[in-house]
Structure formats: structure tokens, C-alpha cells
Amino acid sequence: MFGFSTRSLGRDRETDFSRFTRMQTTLGQVLAEIEREKAGLRKRFTDTSADAALTLEAMSGQNDTNAYESRLDDLTVSIQGYEQRIMFLDTQLEFVEGILGSIGSFVREHRLMGNNS
């Protein structure tokens, strides 16, 4: 007669649980992406640092070091860029982990534990 249906507490809890599970899954994927980028940058950082060390070694005993100095300057700029990006990725990881922790706390506090709630 009135055209409305009553809410089902069980259905609402399942909907809420599903929503928070999707958020956790998505943020978990974001964490994995950040970790992959960070791992790649660490490898490049290590490789570039080794290249810089070899360049320094090659410079010793050379009369004309201009080409080496230019190469070393370029490597230094790259290394600094990697360091800055890695630090920012660490900040992102901390932020996303904090959000995940907050979601986990919220889910526990409100007992959004799937169909056993």
C-alpha cells in the first residue's frame, strides 16, 4: 500500500562490509604499486651510484677530466632525483598504510565482519 520496503540489517552490514573490503583491496593495490616503483628506483639508484664510483675511479690519474666531470654531474643529479622520489614514496606508503589502519579500526569498531556479524 505505501510502496516502501523495510531495511534489512543483515543486507546493510553486508553492503558496508563489501564497501570497506573494496577500499582495503584498492589501497592494497596502491601500496603494491608504490612498492614496485620504489624497488625500481632503488635498483636505478644502486646502479647509478656504482656508475658514479666507476667514473670517479676512471677520473683519477687523468689530465683531462672535463668529460668525466660532466658525466659525474649528470649521475649526481640522477642520484639526487632518485633519493627525493624514494623519500616521497616512503611518505606515500606511510599515508596509505595509515588509511588502511583507520579502515581496519573502523571495521572492527563497527563489527563489519561479513555475514557472520
BALOBA-1460 file (C-alpha; in Angstrom, 3 decimals):
// residues 117
<rec num="1" residu="m" x="0.000" y="0.000" z="0.000"/>
<rec num="2" residu="f" x="2.732" y="2.502" z="0.910"/>
<rec num="3" residu="g" x="5.349" y="1.200" z="-1.560"/>
<rec num="4" residu="f" x="8.379" y="1.034" z="0.718"/>
<rec num="5" residu="s" x="10.330" y="-1.909" z="1.988"/>
<rec num="6" residu="t" x="11.991" y="-2.239" z="5.342"/>
<rec num="7" residu="r" x="15.743" y="-2.209" z="5.597"/>
<rec num="8" residu="s" x="17.477" y="-5.445" z="6.326"/>
<rec num="9" residu="l" x="20.192" y="-5.058" z="8.949"/>
<rec num="10" residu="g" x="21.983" y="-8.096" z="7.537"/>
<rec num="11" residu="r" x="21.909" y="-6.746" z="3.995"/>
<rec num="12" residu="d" x="23.109" y="-3.329" z="5.189"/>
<rec num="13" residu="r" x="26.019" y="-4.901" z="7.069"/>
<rec num="14" residu="e" x="26.973" y="-6.985" z="4.028"/>
<rec num="15" residu="t" x="26.855" y="-3.867" z="1.848"/>
<rec num="16" residu="d" x="29.019" y="-1.961" z="4.329"/>
<rec num="17" residu="f" x="31.452" y="-4.860" z="4.681"/>
<rec num="18" residu="s" x="31.723" y="-5.163" z="0.905"/>
<rec num="19" residu="r" x="32.363" y="-1.432" z="0.542"/>
<rec num="20" residu="f" x="35.146" y="-1.408" z="3.133"/>
<rec num="21" residu="t" x="36.650" y="-4.585" z="1.700"/>
<rec num="22" residu="r" x="36.832" y="-2.906" z="-1.726"/>
<rec num="23" residu="m" x="38.565" y="0.101" z="-0.168"/>
<rec num="24" residu="q" x="41.099" y="-2.161" z="1.538"/>
<rec num="25" residu="t" x="41.690" y="-4.114" z="-1.666"/>
<rec num="26" residu="t" x="42.163" y="-0.963" z="-3.736"/>
<rec num="27" residu="l" x="44.517" y="0.586" z="-1.193"/>
<rec num="28" residu="g" x="46.433" y="-2.695" z="-1.016"/>
<rec num="29" residu="q" x="46.917" y="-2.472" z="-4.784"/>
<rec num="30" residu="v" x="48.088" y="1.131" z="-4.430"/>
<rec num="31" residu="l" x="50.616" y="0.033" z="-1.794"/>
<rec num="32" residu="a" x="51.904" y="-2.665" z="-4.141"/>
<rec num="33" residu="e" x="52.276" y="-0.123" z="-6.973"/>
<rec num="34" residu="i" x="54.229" y="2.230" z="-4.729"/>
<rec num="35" residu="e" x="56.455" y="-0.624" z="-3.525"/>
<rec num="36" residu="r" x="57.173" y="-1.691" z="-7.128"/>
<rec num="37" residu="e" x="58.087" y="1.846" z="-8.122"/>
<rec num="38" residu="k" x="60.290" y="2.187" z="-5.046"/>
<rec num="39" residu="a" x="62.065" y="-1.114" z="-5.788"/>
<rec num="40" residu="g" x="62.760" y="0.014" z="-9.356"/>
<rec num="41" residu="l" x="64.116" y="3.338" z="-8.161"/>
<rec num="42" residu="r" x="66.322" y="1.645" z="-5.565"/>
<rec num="43" residu="k" x="67.807" y="-0.528" z="-8.319"/>
<rec num="44" residu="r" x="68.430" y="2.505" z="-10.518"/>
<rec num="45" residu="f" x="69.882" y="4.348" z="-7.514"/>
<rec num="46" residu="t" x="72.267" y="1.465" z="-6.818"/>
<rec num="47" residu="d" x="73.262" y="1.111" z="-10.477"/>
<rec num="48" residu="t" x="73.787" y="4.860" z="-10.884"/>
<rec num="49" residu="s" x="75.810" y="5.048" z="-7.661"/>
<rec num="50" residu="a" x="78.043" y="2.235" z="-8.920"/>
<rec num="51" residu="d" x="78.422" y="4.049" z="-12.245"/>
<rec num="52" residu="a" x="79.398" y="7.226" z="-10.370"/>
<rec num="53" residu="a" x="82.004" y="5.318" z="-8.359"/>
<rec num="54" residu="l" x="83.486" y="3.858" z="-11.546"/>
<rec num="55" residu="t" x="83.520" y="7.310" z="-13.128"/>
<rec num="56" residu="l" x="85.388" y="8.713" z="-10.119"/>
<rec num="57" residu="e" x="87.868" y="5.869" z="-10.325"/>
<rec num="58" residu="a" x="88.380" y="6.483" z="-14.042"/>
<rec num="59" residu="m" x="88.977" y="10.187" z="-13.347"/>
<rec num="60" residu="s" x="91.936" y="9.535" z="-11.079"/>
<rec num="61" residu="g" x="95.177" y="9.961" z="-12.896"/>
<rec num="62" residu="q" x="93.600" y="11.627" z="-15.936"/>
<rec num="63" residu="n" x="94.800" y="15.012" z="-17.135"/>
<rec num="64" residu="d" x="91.593" y="15.960" z="-18.936"/>
<rec num="65" residu="t" x="88.689" y="15.243" z="-16.597"/>
<rec num="66" residu="n" x="86.078" y="17.506" z="-18.231"/>
<rec num="67" residu="a" x="84.159" y="14.641" z="-19.822"/>
<rec num="68" residu="y" x="84.264" y="12.695" z="-16.572"/>
<rec num="69" residu="e" x="83.153" y="15.723" z="-14.547"/>
<rec num="70" residu="s" x="80.189" y="16.278" z="-16.841"/>
<rec num="71" residu="r" x="79.240" y="12.607" z="-16.573"/>
<rec num="72" residu="l" x="79.645" y="12.719" z="-12.792"/>
<rec num="73" residu="d" x="77.450" y="15.836" z="-12.575"/>
<rec num="74" residu="d" x="74.721" y="14.078" z="-14.574"/>
<rec num="75" residu="l" x="74.951" y="10.994" z="-12.364"/>
<rec num="76" residu="t" x="74.779" y="13.148" z="-9.228"/>
<rec num="77" residu="v" x="71.611" y="14.845" z="-10.469"/>
<rec num="78" residu="s" x="70.084" y="11.434" z="-11.199"/>
<rec num="79" residu="i" x="71.044" y="10.078" z="-7.776"/>
<rec num="80" residu="q" x="69.533" y="13.110" z="-6.050"/>
<rec num="81" residu="g" x="66.338" y="12.716" z="-8.064"/>
<rec num="82" residu="y" x="66.087" y="9.047" z="-7.087"/>
<rec num="83" residu="e" x="66.640" y="9.923" z="-3.409"/>
<rec num="84" residu="q" x="63.929" y="12.578" z="-3.463"/>
<rec num="85" residu="r" x="61.434" y="10.320" z="-5.209"/>
<rec num="86" residu="i" x="62.148" y="7.418" z="-2.843"/>
<rec num="87" residu="m" x="61.597" y="9.706" z="0.158"/>
<rec num="88" residu="f" x="58.271" y="10.878" z="-1.281"/>
<rec num="89" residu="l" x="57.234" y="7.289" z="-1.976"/>
<rec num="90" residu="d" x="58.033" y="6.470" z="1.671"/>
<rec num="91" residu="t" x="55.723" y="9.334" z="2.676"/>
<rec num="92" residu="q" x="53.002" y="7.939" z="0.410"/>
<rec num="93" residu="l" x="53.445" y="4.451" z="1.862"/>
<rec num="94" residu="e" x="53.095" y="5.796" z="5.385"/>
<rec num="95" residu="f" x="49.968" y="7.747" z="4.406"/>
<rec num="96" residu="v" x="48.248" y="4.825" z="2.661"/>
<rec num="97" residu="e" x="49.187" y="2.433" z="5.479"/>
<rec num="98" residu="g" x="47.620" y="4.912" z="7.908"/>
<rec num="99" residu="i" x="44.412" y="4.965" z="5.900"/>
<rec num="100" residu="l" x="44.370" y="1.157" z="5.833"/>
<rec num="101" residu="g" x="44.879" y="1.097" z="9.589"/>
<rec num="102" residu="s" x="41.995" y="3.528" z="10.052"/>
<rec num="103" residu="i" x="39.749" y="1.422" z="7.843"/>
<rec num="104" residu="g" x="40.672" y="-1.708" z="9.788"/>
<rec num="105" residu="s" x="39.916" y="0.047" z="13.079"/>
<rec num="106" residu="f" x="36.596" y="1.310" z="11.732"/>
<rec num="107" residu="v" x="35.619" y="-2.163" z="10.510"/>
<rec num="108" residu="r" x="36.481" y="-3.704" z="13.892"/>
<rec num="109" residu="e" x="34.821" y="-0.929" z="15.887"/>
<rec num="110" residu="h" x="31.589" y="-1.256" z="13.930"/>
<rec num="111" residu="r" x="31.846" y="-5.042" z="13.671"/>
<rec num="112" residu="l" x="31.677" y="-5.104" z="9.893"/>
<rec num="113" residu="m" x="32.973" y="-8.634" z="9.567"/>
<rec num="114" residu="g" x="30.953" y="-10.087" z="6.722"/>
<rec num="115" residu="n" x="27.957" y="-12.369" z="7.012"/>
<rec num="116" residu="n" x="28.904" y="-13.624" z="10.492"/>
<rec num="117" residu="s" x="28.224" y="-10.230" z="12.092"/>
